[in-house]
Amino acid sequence: MRYNKTVRLKDGRECCLRNGTESDGQAAVDLWRLTHGQTDYLRSYPDEGSADAAQEGRLLREKEESPNEIEMLAVVGGTVAGSAGVTAAGTKYKVRHRAVFGVSVDREYWGLGIGTALLSACIECARAAGYVQLELNVTAGNARALSMYEKAGFAEYGRNPKGFYSRLSGFQEVIHMRLEL
């Protein structure tokens, strides 16, 4: 999917929300490694990423060419500050109405509205792709993310008390949320 929109951040700067392209491979890998080391709320750690710039570039090209999936970048002053994506829950008939959402933002840019802007853009893309339901997982301790998702209309539909196992704090409860589109 293709997407391109400019939004104004809370500090007045402009942020370009756009689909990633093949040439963004290295920037996307760098952002992934950075953000996955800045918080314990994401699904994995920086050392668990295996994609190199070329592999990530190919993935971004596939998403750009996809009619129903997207990997979006938030670019502020030429720097990739965040990313988010909409991925099909599956291709089989019984699940192809569902999509999964994920987001990460560089800590340097927290509190500026990038996460909310990426979420809104991904909801827009999921609707345009014809999905009926958008789903996500969030750790119970991530109050800021929970608030953002609830404000966007996501509702909790279940919890897994041992959903993640943190290297720092042990088990983390994971909340499953969904939004009817």
Secondary structure, 3 states (H helix, E strand, C coil): CCCEEEEECCCCCEEEEEECCHHHHHHHHHHHHHHHHHCCCCCCCHHHCCCCHHHHHHHHHHHHHCCCCEEEEEEECCEEEEEEEEEECCCCCCCCCEEEEEEEECHHHCCCCHHHHHHHHHHHHHHHCCCCEEEEEEECCCHHHHHHHHHCCCEEEEEEEEEEEECCCEEEEEEEEEEEC
